[in-house]
């Protein structure tokens, strides 16, 4: 058996502790049983349809584009829009 740390919603934790007390089980046992039941039912995340995005020719991204910083990308796009209006 391994020890692990999980993060639970506060309300869910309260409910799990209440269930453990009502059924005379440990919190660990309640969580284990709940996971086994969910896995046994085959609960799975629904598959999403794959989204295809248009791509255009080119060698790489424009200088200054950082896909992790949406505000920078937005500023570059706004600057490009402004240059086309002139």
N, CA, C and O atoms as a Maestro MAE file, in Angstrom:
{
 s_m_m2io_version
 :::
 2.0.0
}

f_m_ct {
 s_m_title
 :::
 protein
 m_atom[344] {
  # First column is atom index #
  i_m_mmod_type
  r_m_x_coord
  r_m_y_coord
  r_m_z_coord
  i_m_residue_number
  s_m_chain_name
  s_m_pdb_residue_name
  s_m_pdb_atom_name
  i_m_atomic_number
  :::
  1 25 0.851 -1.173 0.000 1 A "UNK " " N  " 7
  2 3 0.000 0.000 0.000 1 A "UNK " " CA " 6
  3 2 0.898 1.238 0.000 1 A "UNK " " C  " 6
  4 15 1.942 1.263 0.652 1 A "UNK " " O  " 8
  5 25 0.478 2.250 -0.734 2 A "UNK " " N  " 7
  6 3 1.244 3.484 -0.837 2 A "UNK " " CA " 6
  7 2 0.506 4.635 -0.170 2 A "UNK " " C  " 6
  8 15 -0.723 4.649 -0.102 2 A "UNK " " O  " 8
  9 25 1.258 5.577 0.308 3 A "UNK " " N  " 7
  10 3 0.690 6.820 0.826 3 A "UNK " " CA " 6
  11 2 0.675 7.820 -0.307 3 A "UNK " " C  " 6
  12 15 1.599 7.865 -1.120 3 A "UNK " " O  " 8
  13 25 -0.366 8.616 -0.359 4 A "UNK " " N  " 7
  14 3 -0.429 9.662 -1.375 4 A "UNK " " CA " 6
  15 2 -1.218 10.833 -0.834 4 A "UNK " " C  " 6
  16 15 -1.944 10.704 0.152 4 A "UNK " " O  " 8
  17 25 -1.077 11.958 -1.472 5 A "UNK " " N  " 7
  18 3 -1.815 13.153 -1.089 5 A "UNK " " CA " 6
  19 2 -2.767 13.492 -2.226 5 A "UNK " " C  " 6
  20 15 -2.372 13.523 -3.391 5 A "UNK " " O  " 8
  21 25 -4.013 13.742 -1.882 6 A "UNK " " N  " 7
  22 3 -4.993 14.161 -2.877 6 A "UNK " " CA " 6
  23 2 -5.663 15.432 -2.404 6 A "UNK " " C  " 6
  24 15 -5.710 15.714 -1.207 6 A "UNK " " O  " 8
  25 25 -6.178 16.191 -3.342 7 A "UNK " " N  " 7
  26 3 -6.922 17.400 -3.005 7 A "UNK " " CA " 6
  27 2 -8.386 17.135 -3.286 7 A "UNK " " C  " 6
  28 15 -8.750 16.698 -4.377 7 A "UNK " " O  " 8
  29 25 -9.221 17.401 -2.303 8 A "UNK " " N  " 7
  30 3 -10.656 17.180 -2.431 8 A "UNK " " CA " 6
  31 2 -11.399 18.475 -2.171 8 A "UNK " " C  " 6
  32 15 -10.964 19.315 -1.383 8 A "UNK " " O  " 8
  33 25 -12.512 18.621 -2.837 9 A "UNK " " N  " 7
  34 3 -13.425 19.709 -2.556 9 A "UNK " " CA " 6
  35 2 -13.839 19.612 -1.086 9 A "UNK " " C  " 6
  36 15 -14.080 18.514 -0.585 9 A "UNK " " O  " 8
  37 25 -13.923 20.739 -0.400 10 A "UNK " " N  " 7
  38 3 -14.240 20.733 1.030 10 A "UNK " " CA " 6
  39 2 -15.547 20.007 1.337 10 A "UNK " " C  " 6
  40 15 -15.616 19.212 2.275 10 A "UNK " " O  " 8
  41 25 -16.580 20.283 0.546 11 A "UNK " " N  " 7
  42 3 -17.880 19.637 0.782 11 A "UNK " " CA " 6
  43 2 -17.802 18.134 0.566 11 A "UNK " " C  " 6
  44 15 -18.410 17.365 1.311 11 A "UNK " " O  " 8
  45 25 -17.057 17.712 -0.449 12 A "UNK " " N  " 7
  46 3 -16.897 16.291 -0.718 12 A "UNK " " CA " 6
  47 2 -16.170 15.604 0.434 12 A "UNK " " C  " 6
  48 15 -16.523 14.488 0.815 12 A "UNK " " O  " 8
  49 25 -15.173 16.257 0.980 13 A "UNK " " N  " 7
  50 3 -14.441 15.692 2.114 13 A "UNK " " CA " 6
  51 2 -15.353 15.530 3.325 13 A "UNK " " C  " 6
  52 15 -15.305 14.509 4.011 13 A "UNK " " O  " 8
  53 25 -16.178 16.531 3.585 14 A "UNK " " N  " 7
  54 3 -17.122 16.449 4.709 14 A "UNK " " CA " 6
  55 2 -18.066 15.271 4.507 14 A "UNK " " C  " 6
  56 15 -18.310 14.497 5.433 14 A "UNK " " O  " 8
  57 25 -18.597 15.137 3.290 15 A "UNK " " N  " 7
  58 3 -19.520 14.036 2.998 15 A "UNK " " CA " 6
  59 2 -18.828 12.683 3.146 15 A "UNK " " C  " 6
  60 15 -19.417 11.733 3.663 15 A "UNK " " O  " 8
  61 25 -17.583 12.599 2.693 16 A "UNK " " N  " 7
  62 3 -16.845 11.337 2.798 16 A "UNK " " CA " 6
  63 2 -16.590 10.987 4.263 16 A "UNK " " C  " 6
  64 15 -16.699 9.823 4.649 16 A "UNK " " O  " 8
  65 25 -16.257 11.975 5.074 17 A "UNK " " N  " 7
  66 3 -16.028 11.726 6.504 17 A "UNK " " CA " 6
  67 2 -17.320 11.298 7.192 17 A "UNK " " C  " 6
  68 15 -17.310 10.419 8.054 17 A "UNK " " O  " 8
  69 25 -18.437 11.928 6.806 18 A "UNK " " N  " 7
  70 3 -19.727 11.552 7.386 18 A "UNK " " CA " 6
  71 2 -20.084 10.120 7.009 18 A "UNK " " C  " 6
  72 15 -20.576 9.362 7.846 18 A "UNK " " O  " 8
  73 25 -19.840 9.744 5.753 19 A "UNK " " N  " 7
  74 3 -20.101 8.380 5.305 19 A "UNK " " CA " 6
  75 2 -19.224 7.396 6.061 19 A "UNK " " C  " 6
  76 15 -19.689 6.327 6.457 19 A "UNK " " O  " 8
  77 25 -17.972 7.743 6.262 20 A "UNK " " N  " 7
  78 3 -17.056 6.876 7.007 20 A "UNK " " CA " 6
  79 2 -17.574 6.648 8.428 20 A "UNK " " C  " 6
  80 15 -17.553 5.520 8.922 20 A "UNK " " O  " 8
  81 25 -18.033 7.701 9.078 21 A "UNK " " N  " 7
  82 3 -18.536 7.578 10.452 21 A "UNK " " CA " 6
  83 2 -19.820 6.738 10.490 21 A "UNK " " C  " 6
  84 15 -19.987 5.881 11.358 21 A "UNK " " O  " 8
  85 25 -20.729 6.999 9.528 22 A "UNK " " N  " 7
  86 3 -22.011 6.266 9.487 22 A "UNK " " CA " 6
  87 2 -21.811 4.775 9.222 22 A "UNK " " C  " 6
  88 15 -22.565 3.946 9.734 22 A "UNK " " O  " 8
  89 25 -20.816 4.438 8.439 23 A "UNK " " N  " 7
  90 3 -20.608 3.044 8.036 23 A "UNK " " CA " 6
  91 2 -19.473 2.367 8.802 23 A "UNK " " C  " 6
  92 15 -19.082 1.238 8.503 23 A "UNK " " O  " 8
  93 25 -18.960 3.082 9.792 24 A "UNK " " N  " 7
  94 3 -17.894 2.545 10.643 24 A "UNK " " CA " 6
  95 2 -16.677 2.099 9.823 24 A "UNK " " C  " 6
  96 15 -16.114 1.028 10.047 24 A "UNK " " O  " 8
  97 25 -16.294 2.943 8.876 25 A "UNK " " N  " 7
  98 3 -15.103 2.683 8.055 25 A "UNK " " CA " 6
  99 2 -14.168 3.874 8.174 25 A "UNK " " C  " 6
  100 15 -14.577 4.961 8.582 25 A "UNK " " O  " 8
  101 25 -12.929 3.663 7.821 26 A "UNK " " N  " 7
  102 3 -11.971 4.773 7.806 26 A "UNK " " CA " 6
  103 2 -12.217 5.607 6.551 26 A "UNK " " C  " 6
  104 15 -12.834 5.142 5.592 26 A "UNK " " O  " 8
  105 25 -11.733 6.827 6.575 27 A "UNK " " N  " 7
  106 3 -11.838 7.689 5.400 27 A "UNK " " CA " 6
  107 2 -11.101 7.051 4.221 27 A "UNK " " C  " 6
  108 15 -11.574 7.106 3.086 27 A "UNK " " O  " 8
  109 25 -9.954 6.451 4.491 28 A "UNK " " N  " 7
  110 3 -9.198 5.768 3.444 28 A "UNK " " CA " 6
  111 2 -10.043 4.675 2.800 28 A "UNK " " C  " 6
  112 15 -10.069 4.552 1.576 28 A "UNK " " O  " 8
  113 25 -10.728 3.889 3.609 29 A "UNK " " N  " 7
  114 3 -11.555 2.792 3.094 29 A "UNK " " CA " 6
  115 2 -12.708 3.336 2.248 29 A "UNK " " C  " 6
  116 15 -13.029 2.764 1.206 29 A "UNK " " O  " 8
  117 25 -13.327 4.425 2.681 30 A "UNK " " N  " 7
  118 3 -14.424 5.035 1.907 30 A "UNK " " CA " 6
  119 2 -13.908 5.487 0.542 30 A "UNK " " C  " 6
  120 15 -14.554 5.249 -0.478 30 A "UNK " " O  " 8
  121 25 -12.750 6.136 0.523 31 A "UNK " " N  " 7
  122 3 -12.180 6.615 -0.746 31 A "UNK " " CA " 6
  123 2 -11.796 5.431 -1.631 31 A "UNK " " C  " 6
  124 15 -12.077 5.444 -2.830 31 A "UNK " " O  " 8
  125 25 -11.158 4.406 -1.056 32 A "UNK " " N  " 7
  126 3 -10.796 3.212 -1.837 32 A "UNK " " CA " 6
  127 2 -12.035 2.551 -2.433 32 A "UNK " " C  " 6
  128 15 -12.056 2.222 -3.619 32 A "UNK " " O  " 8
  129 25 -13.061 2.356 -1.617 33 A "UNK " " N  " 7
  130 3 -14.287 1.707 -2.092 33 A "UNK " " CA " 6
  131 2 -14.958 2.524 -3.191 33 A "UNK " " C  " 6
  132 15 -15.454 1.970 -4.172 33 A "UNK " " O  " 8
  133 25 -14.969 3.832 -3.022 34 A "UNK " " N  " 7
  134 3 -15.586 4.712 -4.015 34 A "UNK " " CA " 6
  135 2 -14.826 4.655 -5.336 34 A "UNK " " C  " 6
  136 15 -15.438 4.609 -6.402 34 A "UNK " " O  " 8
  137 25 -13.508 4.659 -5.271 35 A "UNK " " N  " 7
  138 3 -12.699 4.551 -6.485 35 A "UNK " " CA " 6
  139 2 -12.904 3.207 -7.175 35 A "UNK " " C  " 6
  140 15 -13.038 3.144 -8.397 35 A "UNK " " O  " 8
  141 25 -12.926 2.135 -6.387 36 A "UNK " " N  " 7
  142 3 -13.150 0.808 -6.980 36 A "UNK " " CA " 6
  143 2 -14.504 0.751 -7.686 36 A "UNK " " C  " 6
  144 15 -14.619 0.214 -8.788 36 A "UNK " " O  " 8
  145 25 -15.516 1.306 -7.044 37 A "UNK " " N  " 7
  146 3 -16.854 1.303 -7.644 37 A "UNK " " CA " 6
  147 2 -16.874 2.110 -8.940 37 A "UNK " " C  " 6
  148 15 -17.434 1.667 -9.943 37 A "UNK " " O  " 8
  149 25 -16.267 3.283 -8.918 38 A "UNK " " N  " 7
  150 3 -16.247 4.133 -10.113 38 A "UNK " " CA " 6
  151 2 -15.459 3.467 -11.236 38 A "UNK " " C  " 6
  152 15 -15.881 3.495 -12.392 38 A "UNK " " O  " 8
  153 25 -14.329 2.875 -10.908 39 A "UNK " " N  " 7
  154 3 -13.514 2.211 -11.926 39 A "UNK " " CA " 6
  155 2 -14.239 0.978 -12.466 39 A "UNK " " C  " 6
  156 15 -14.186 0.696 -13.663 39 A "UNK " " O  " 8
  157 25 -14.910 0.254 -11.588 40 A "UNK " " N  " 7
  158 3 -15.647 -0.938 -11.997 40 A "UNK " " CA " 6
  159 2 -16.799 -0.620 -12.941 40 A "UNK " " C  " 6
  160 15 -17.140 -1.424 -13.809 40 A "UNK " " O  " 8
  161 25 -17.395 0.556 -12.768 41 A "UNK " " N  " 7
  162 3 -18.492 0.960 -13.660 41 A "UNK " " CA " 6
  163 2 -17.960 1.482 -14.981 41 A "UNK " " C  " 6
  164 15 -18.718 1.691 -15.928 41 A "UNK " " O  " 8
  165 25 -16.671 1.688 -15.037 42 A "UNK " " N  " 7
  166 3 -16.081 2.159 -16.288 42 A "UNK " " CA " 6
  167 2 -16.344 3.625 -16.539 42 A "UNK " " C  " 6
  168 15 -16.476 4.047 -17.688 42 A "UNK " " O  " 8
  169 25 -16.422 4.409 -15.471 43 A "UNK " " N  " 7
  170 3 -16.621 5.842 -15.649 43 A "UNK " " CA " 6
  171 2 -15.431 6.386 -16.417 43 A "UNK " " C  " 6
  172 15 -14.276 6.187 -16.041 43 A "UNK " " O  " 8
  173 25 -15.739 7.066 -17.486 44 A "UNK " " N  " 7
  174 3 -14.695 7.578 -18.352 44 A "UNK " " CA " 6
  175 2 -15.089 8.980 -18.780 44 A "UNK " " C  " 6
  176 15 -16.270 9.322 -18.838 44 A "UNK " " O  " 8
  177 25 -14.105 9.762 -19.069 45 A "UNK " " N  " 7
  178 3 -14.416 11.088 -19.569 45 A "UNK " " CA " 6
  179 2 -14.912 10.966 -20.996 45 A "UNK " " C  " 6
  180 15 -14.381 10.168 -21.768 45 A "UNK " " O  " 8
  181 25 -15.916 11.739 -21.355 46 A "UNK " " N  " 7
  182 3 -16.420 11.649 -22.725 46 A "UNK " " CA " 6
  183 2 -15.364 12.095 -23.721 46 A "UNK " " C  " 6
  184 15 -14.618 13.044 -23.481 46 A "UNK " " O  " 8
  185 25 -15.317 11.400 -24.826 47 A "UNK " " N  " 7
  186 3 -14.366 11.764 -25.869 47 A "UNK " " CA " 6
  187 2 -14.863 13.013 -26.572 47 A "UNK " " C  " 6
  188 15 -16.042 13.133 -26.906 47 A "UNK " " O  " 8
  189 25 -13.958 13.925 -26.789 48 A "UNK " " N  " 7
  190 3 -14.292 15.140 -27.526 48 A "UNK " " CA " 6
  191 2 -13.954 14.944 -28.988 48 A "UNK " " C  " 6
  192 15 -13.012 14.236 -29.345 48 A "UNK " " O  " 8
  193 25 -14.745 15.586 -29.819 49 A "UNK " " N  " 7
  194 3 -14.409 15.541 -31.235 49 A "UNK " " CA " 6
  195 2 -13.139 16.338 -31.463 49 A "UNK " " C  " 6
  196 15 -12.923 17.387 -30.857 49 A "UNK " " O  " 8
  197 25 -12.325 15.830 -32.328 50 A "UNK " " N  " 7
  198 3 -11.071 16.504 -32.645 50 A "UNK " " CA " 6
  199 2 -11.368 17.775 -33.434 50 A "UNK " " C  " 6
  200 15 -12.141 17.749 -34.392 50 A "UNK " " O  " 8
  201 25 -10.767 18.862 -33.040 51 A "UNK " " N  " 7
  202 3 -10.947 20.139 -33.728 51 A "UNK " " CA " 6
  203 2 -9.782 20.348 -34.674 51 A "UNK " " C  " 6
  204 15 -8.619 20.211 -34.293 51 A "UNK " " O  " 8
  205 25 -10.110 20.680 -35.908 52 A "UNK " " N  " 7
  206 3 -9.053 20.966 -36.884 52 A "UNK " " CA " 6
  207 2 -8.966 22.474 -37.063 52 A "UNK " " C  " 6
  208 15 -9.963 23.141 -37.340 52 A "UNK " " O  " 8
  209 25 -7.787 22.987 -36.903 53 A "UNK " " N  " 7
  210 3 -7.549 24.410 -37.081 53 A "UNK " " CA " 6
  211 2 -6.834 24.628 -38.411 53 A "UNK " " C  " 6
  212 15 -5.985 23.830 -38.807 53 A "UNK " " O  " 8
  213 25 -7.184 25.708 -39.091 54 A "UNK " " N  " 7
  214 3 -6.497 25.965 -40.358 54 A "UNK " " CA " 6
  215 2 -5.037 26.322 -40.104 54 A "UNK " " C  " 6
  216 15 -4.701 26.979 -39.119 54 A "UNK " " O  " 8
  217 25 -4.204 25.886 -40.990 55 A "UNK " " N  " 7
  218 3 -2.787 26.233 -40.907 55 A "UNK " " CA " 6
  219 2 -2.388 26.920 -42.201 55 A "UNK " " C  " 6
  220 15 -3.020 26.726 -43.239 55 A "UNK " " O  " 8
  221 25 -1.367 27.700 -42.136 56 A "UNK " " N  " 7
  222 3 -0.911 28.469 -43.281 56 A "UNK " " CA " 6
  223 2 0.580 28.248 -43.443 56 A "UNK " " C  " 6
  224 15 1.269 27.884 -42.490 56 A "UNK " " O  " 8
  225 25 1.071 28.466 -44.635 57 A "UNK " " N  " 7
  226 3 2.487 28.265 -44.910 57 A "UNK " " CA " 6
  227 2 3.379 29.135 -44.041 57 A "UNK " " C  " 6
  228 15 2.936 30.149 -43.501 57 A "UNK " " O  " 8
  229 25 4.589 28.750 -43.915 58 A "UNK " " N  " 7
  230 3 5.553 29.508 -43.127 58 A "UNK " " CA " 6
  231 2 6.522 28.571 -42.451 58 A "UNK " " C  " 6
  232 15 6.298 27.363 -42.375 58 A "UNK " " O  " 8
  233 25 7.604 29.146 -41.960 59 A "UNK " " N  " 7
  234 3 8.641 28.327 -41.334 59 A "UNK " " CA " 6
  235 2 8.471 28.207 -39.825 59 A "UNK " " C  " 6
  236 15 8.843 27.191 -39.240 59 A "UNK " " O  " 8
  237 25 7.910 29.239 -39.186 60 A "UNK " " N  " 7
  238 3 7.799 29.223 -37.738 60 A "UNK " " CA " 6
  239 2 6.839 30.330 -37.310 60 A "UNK " " C  " 6
  240 15 6.242 31.012 -38.143 60 A "UNK " " O  " 8
  241 25 6.705 30.490 -36.005 61 A "UNK " " N  " 7
  242 3 5.877 31.577 -35.501 61 A "UNK " " CA " 6
  243 2 6.588 32.904 -35.703 61 A "UNK " " C  " 6
  244 15 7.806 32.967 -35.876 61 A "UNK " " O  " 8
  245 25 5.799 33.945 -35.675 62 A "UNK " " N  " 7
  246 3 6.367 35.278 -35.780 62 A "UNK " " CA " 6
  247 2 7.220 35.582 -34.558 62 A "UNK " " C  " 6
  248 15 6.944 35.071 -33.472 62 A "UNK " " O  " 8
  249 25 8.247 36.401 -34.714 63 A "UNK " " N  " 7
  250 3 9.047 36.791 -33.547 63 A "UNK " " CA " 6
  251 2 8.154 37.471 -32.504 63 A "UNK " " C  " 6
  252 15 7.297 38.286 -32.845 63 A "UNK " " O  " 8
  253 25 8.360 37.134 -31.266 64 A "UNK " " N  " 7
  254 3 7.601 37.739 -30.180 64 A "UNK " " CA " 6
  255 2 6.342 36.979 -29.806 64 A "UNK " " C  " 6
  256 15 5.706 37.312 -28.806 64 A "UNK " " O  " 8
  257 25 5.964 35.969 -30.577 65 A "UNK " " N  " 7
  258 3 4.761 35.192 -30.267 65 A "UNK " " CA " 6
  259 2 5.095 34.163 -29.195 65 A "UNK " " C  " 6
  260 15 6.000 33.345 -29.360 65 A "UNK " " O  " 8
  261 25 4.359 34.216 -28.110 66 A "UNK " " N  " 7
  262 3 4.490 33.250 -27.028 66 A "UNK " " CA " 6
  263 2 3.084 32.730 -26.746 66 A "UNK " " C  " 6
  264 15 2.259 33.444 -26.176 66 A "UNK " " O  " 8
  265 25 2.811 31.497 -27.140 67 A "UNK " " N  " 7
  266 3 1.465 30.943 -27.021 67 A "UNK " " CA " 6
  267 2 1.026 30.766 -25.573 67 A "UNK " " C  " 6
  268 15 -0.155 30.534 -25.315 67 A "UNK " " O  " 8
  269 25 1.942 30.870 -24.635 68 A "UNK " " N  " 7
  270 3 1.586 30.774 -23.223 68 A "UNK " " CA " 6
  271 2 1.172 32.120 -22.634 68 A "UNK " " C  " 6
  272 15 0.735 32.191 -21.486 68 A "UNK " " O  " 8
  273 25 1.312 33.180 -23.418 69 A "UNK " " N  " 7
  274 3 0.965 34.526 -22.919 69 A "UNK " " CA " 6
  275 2 -0.031 35.152 -23.894 69 A "UNK " " C  " 6
  276 15 0.354 35.826 -24.850 69 A "UNK " " O  " 8
  277 25 -1.305 34.919 -23.637 70 A "UNK " " N  " 7
  278 3 -2.341 35.353 -24.571 70 A "UNK " " CA " 6
  279 2 -2.378 36.870 -24.740 70 A "UNK " " C  " 6
  280 15 -2.724 37.360 -25.815 70 A "UNK " " O  " 8
  281 25 -2.028 37.615 -23.701 71 A "UNK " " N  " 7
  282 3 -2.076 39.076 -23.828 71 A "UNK " " CA " 6
  283 2 -1.031 39.580 -24.823 71 A "UNK " " C  " 6
  284 15 -1.280 40.551 -25.538 71 A "UNK " " O  " 8
  285 25 0.130 38.934 -24.876 72 A "UNK " " N  " 7
  286 3 1.167 39.307 -25.838 72 A "UNK " " CA " 6
  287 2 0.704 39.011 -27.258 72 A "UNK " " C  " 6
  288 15 0.892 39.825 -28.162 72 A "UNK " " O  " 8
  289 25 0.101 37.850 -27.449 73 A "UNK " " N  " 7
  290 3 -0.422 37.469 -28.758 73 A "UNK " " CA " 6
  291 2 -1.515 38.441 -29.194 73 A "UNK " " C  " 6
  292 15 -1.553 38.856 -30.352 73 A "UNK " " O  " 8
  293 25 -2.393 38.801 -28.280 74 A "UNK " " N  " 7
  294 3 -3.464 39.753 -28.588 74 A "UNK " " CA " 6
  295 2 -2.877 41.103 -28.998 74 A "UNK " " C  " 6
  296 15 -3.358 41.719 -29.950 74 A "UNK " " O  " 8
  297 25 -1.846 41.572 -28.293 75 A "UNK " " N  " 7
  298 3 -1.202 42.844 -28.643 75 A "UNK " " CA " 6
  299 2 -0.607 42.789 -30.047 75 A "UNK " " C  " 6
  300 15 -0.728 43.747 -30.810 75 A "UNK " " O  " 8
  301 25 0.042 41.661 -30.395 76 A "UNK " " N  " 7
  302 3 0.613 41.519 -31.733 76 A "UNK " " CA " 6
  303 2 -0.472 41.515 -32.801 76 A "UNK " " C  " 6
  304 15 -0.308 42.115 -33.863 76 A "UNK " " O  " 8
  305 25 -1.582 40.835 -32.516 77 A "UNK " " N  " 7
  306 3 -2.682 40.786 -33.481 77 A "UNK " " CA " 6
  307 2 -3.309 42.170 -33.653 77 A "UNK " " C  " 6
  308 15 -3.645 42.569 -34.767 77 A "UNK " " O  " 8
  309 25 -3.464 42.898 -32.549 78 A "UNK " " N  " 7
  310 3 -4.014 44.256 -32.627 78 A "UNK " " CA " 6
  311 2 -3.094 45.169 -33.426 78 A "UNK " " C  " 6
  312 15 -3.561 45.982 -34.223 78 A "UNK " " O  " 8
  313 25 -1.791 45.037 -33.214 79 A "UNK " " N  " 7
  314 3 -0.827 45.855 -33.949 79 A "UNK " " CA " 6
  315 2 -0.900 45.536 -35.442 79 A "UNK " " C  " 6
  316 15 -0.793 46.434 -36.277 79 A "UNK " " O  " 8
  317 25 -1.083 44.253 -35.777 80 A "UNK " " N  " 7
  318 3 -1.195 43.849 -37.178 80 A "UNK " " CA " 6
  319 2 -2.471 44.426 -37.794 80 A "UNK " " C  " 6
  320 15 -2.456 44.875 -38.940 80 A "UNK " " O  " 8
  321 25 -3.568 44.417 -37.047 81 A "UNK " " N  " 7
  322 3 -4.824 45.008 -37.535 81 A "UNK " " CA " 6
  323 2 -4.658 46.500 -37.798 81 A "UNK " " C  " 6
  324 15 -5.141 47.020 -38.803 81 A "UNK " " O  " 8
  325 25 -3.971 47.180 -36.887 82 A "UNK " " N  " 7
  326 3 -3.751 48.621 -37.044 82 A "UNK " " CA " 6
  327 2 -2.932 48.926 -38.293 82 A "UNK " " C  " 6
  328 15 -3.200 49.908 -38.985 82 A "UNK " " O  " 8
  329 25 -1.929 48.087 -38.589 83 A "UNK " " N  " 7
  330 3 -1.079 48.344 -39.739 83 A "UNK " " CA " 6
  331 2 -1.839 48.140 -41.063 83 A "UNK " " C  " 6
  332 15 -1.502 48.760 -42.071 83 A "UNK " " O  " 8
  333 25 -2.856 47.278 -41.059 84 A "UNK " " N  " 7
  334 3 -3.647 47.049 -42.264 84 A "UNK " " CA " 6
  335 2 -4.673 48.155 -42.498 84 A "UNK " " C  " 6
  336 15 -5.139 48.323 -43.625 84 A "UNK " " O  " 8
  337 25 -5.027 48.896 -41.486 85 A "UNK " " N  " 7
  338 3 -6.018 49.969 -41.611 85 A "UNK " " CA " 6
  339 2 -5.420 51.232 -42.226 85 A "UNK " " C  " 6
  340 15 -6.147 52.097 -42.715 85 A "UNK " " O  " 8
  341 25 -4.132 51.329 -42.199 86 A "UNK " " N  " 7
  342 3 -3.493 52.562 -42.688 86 A "UNK " " CA " 6
  343 2 -3.413 52.608 -44.172 86 A "UNK " " C  " 6
  344 15 -2.904 53.578 -44.734 86 A "UNK " " O  " 8
  :::
 }
 m_bond[343] {
  # First column is bond index #
  i_m_from
  i_m_to
  i_m_order
  :::
  1 1 2 1
  2 2 3 1
  3 3 4 2
  4 3 5 1
  5 5 6 1
  6 6 7 1
  7 7 8 2
  8 7 9 1
  9 9 10 1
  10 10 11 1
  11 11 12 2
  12 11 13 1
  13 13 14 1
  14 14 15 1
  15 15 16 2
  16 15 17 1
  17 17 18 1
  18 18 19 1
  19 19 20 2
  20 19 21 1
  21 21 22 1
  22 22 23 1
  23 23 24 2
  24 23 25 1
  25 25 26 1
  26 26 27 1
  27 27 28 2
  28 27 29 1
  29 29 30 1
  30 30 31 1
  31 31 32 2
  32 31 33 1
  33 33 34 1
  34 34 35 1
  35 35 36 2
  36 35 37 1
  37 37 38 1
  38 38 39 1
  39 39 40 2
  40 39 41 1
  41 41 42 1
  42 42 43 1
  43 43 44 2
  44 43 45 1
  45 45 46 1
  46 46 47 1
  47 47 48 2
  48 47 49 1
  49 49 50 1
  50 50 51 1
  51 51 52 2
  52 51 53 1
  53 53 54 1
  54 54 55 1
  55 55 56 2
  56 55 57 1
  57 57 58 1
  58 58 59 1
  59 59 60 2
  60 59 61 1
  61 61 62 1
  62 62 63 1
  63 63 64 2
  64 63 65 1
  65 65 66 1
  66 66 67 1
  67 67 68 2
  68 67 69 1
  69 69 70 1
  70 70 71 1
  71 71 72 2
  72 71 73 1
  73 73 74 1
  74 74 75 1
  75 75 76 2
  76 75 77 1
  77 77 78 1
  78 78 79 1
  79 79 80 2
  80 79 81 1
  81 81 82 1
  82 82 83 1
  83 83 84 2
  84 83 85 1
  85 85 86 1
  86 86 87 1
  87 87 88 2
  88 87 89 1
  89 89 90 1
  90 90 91 1
  91 91 92 2
  92 91 93 1
  93 93 94 1
  94 94 95 1
  95 95 96 2
  96 95 97 1
  97 97 98 1
  98 98 99 1
  99 99 100 2
  100 99 101 1
  101 101 102 1
  102 102 103 1
  103 103 104 2
  104 103 105 1
  105 105 106 1
  106 106 107 1
  107 107 108 2
  108 107 109 1
  109 109 110 1
  110 110 111 1
  111 111 112 2
  112 111 113 1
  113 113 114 1
  114 114 115 1
  115 115 116 2
  116 115 117 1
  117 117 118 1
  118 118 119 1
  119 119 120 2
  120 119 121 1
  121 121 122 1
  122 122 123 1
  123 123 124 2
  124 123 125 1
  125 125 126 1
  126 126 127 1
  127 127 128 2
  128 127 129 1
  129 129 130 1
  130 130 131 1
  131 131 132 2
  132 131 133 1
  133 133 134 1
  134 134 135 1
  135 135 136 2
  136 135 137 1
  137 137 138 1
  138 138 139 1
  139 139 140 2
  140 139 141 1
  141 141 142 1
  142 142 143 1
  143 143 144 2
  144 143 145 1
  145 145 146 1
  146 146 147 1
  147 147 148 2
  148 147 149 1
  149 149 150 1
  150 150 151 1
  151 151 152 2
  152 151 153 1
  153 153 154 1
  154 154 155 1
  155 155 156 2
  156 155 157 1
  157 157 158 1
  158 158 159 1
  159 159 160 2
  160 159 161 1
  161 161 162 1
  162 162 163 1
  163 163 164 2
  164 163 165 1
  165 165 166 1
  166 166 167 1
  167 167 168 2
  168 167 169 1
  169 169 170 1
  170 170 171 1
  171 171 172 2
  172 171 173 1
  173 173 174 1
  174 174 175 1
  175 175 176 2
  176 175 177 1
  177 177 178 1
  178 178 179 1
  179 179 180 2
  180 179 181 1
  181 181 182 1
  182 182 183 1
  183 183 184 2
  184 183 185 1
  185 185 186 1
  186 186 187 1
  187 187 188 2
  188 187 189 1
  189 189 190 1
  190 190 191 1
  191 191 192 2
  192 191 193 1
  193 193 194 1
  194 194 195 1
  195 195 196 2
  196 195 197 1
  197 197 198 1
  198 198 199 1
  199 199 200 2
  200 199 201 1
  201 201 202 1
  202 202 203 1
  203 203 204 2
  204 203 205 1
  205 205 206 1
  206 206 207 1
  207 207 208 2
  208 207 209 1
  209 209 210 1
  210 210 211 1
  211 211 212 2
  212 211 213 1
  213 213 214 1
  214 214 215 1
  215 215 216 2
  216 215 217 1
  217 217 218 1
  218 218 219 1
  219 219 220 2
  220 219 221 1
  221 221 222 1
  222 222 223 1
  223 223 224 2
  224 223 225 1
  225 225 226 1
  226 226 227 1
  227 227 228 2
  228 227 229 1
  229 229 230 1
  230 230 231 1
  231 231 232 2
  232 231 233 1
  233 233 234 1
  234 234 235 1
  235 235 236 2
  236 235 237 1
  237 237 238 1
  238 238 239 1
  239 239 240 2
  240 239 241 1
  241 241 242 1
  242 242 243 1
  243 243 244 2
  244 243 245 1
  245 245 246 1
  246 246 247 1
  247 247 248 2
  248 247 249 1
  249 249 250 1
  250 250 251 1
  251 251 252 2
  252 251 253 1
  253 253 254 1
  254 254 255 1
  255 255 256 2
  256 255 257 1
  257 257 258 1
  258 258 259 1
  259 259 260 2
  260 259 261 1
  261 261 262 1
  262 262 263 1
  263 263 264 2
  264 263 265 1
  265 265 266 1
  266 266 267 1
  267 267 268 2
  268 267 269 1
  269 269 270 1
  270 270 271 1
  271 271 272 2
  272 271 273 1
  273 273 274 1
  274 274 275 1
  275 275 276 2
  276 275 277 1
  277 277 278 1
  278 278 279 1
  279 279 280 2
  280 279 281 1
  281 281 282 1
  282 282 283 1
  283 283 284 2
  284 283 285 1
  285 285 286 1
  286 286 287 1
  287 287 288 2
  288 287 289 1
  289 289 290 1
  290 290 291 1
  291 291 292 2
  292 291 293 1
  293 293 294 1
  294 294 295 1
  295 295 296 2
  296 295 297 1
  297 297 298 1
  298 298 299 1
  299 299 300 2
  300 299 301 1
  301 301 302 1
  302 302 303 1
  303 303 304 2
  304 303 305 1
  305 305 306 1
  306 306 307 1
  307 307 308 2
  308 307 309 1
  309 309 310 1
  310 310 311 1
  311 311 312 2
  312 311 313 1
  313 313 314 1
  314 314 315 1
  315 315 316 2
  316 315 317 1
  317 317 318 1
  318 318 319 1
  319 319 320 2
  320 319 321 1
  321 321 322 1
  322 322 323 1
  323 323 324 2
  324 323 325 1
  325 325 326 1
  326 326 327 1
  327 327 328 2
  328 327 329 1
  329 329 330 1
  330 330 331 1
  331 331 332 2
  332 331 333 1
  333 333 334 1
  334 334 335 1
  335 335 336 2
  336 335 337 1
  337 337 338 1
  338 338 339 1
  339 339 340 2
  340 339 341 1
  341 341 342 1
  342 342 343 1
  343 343 344 2
  :::
 }
}
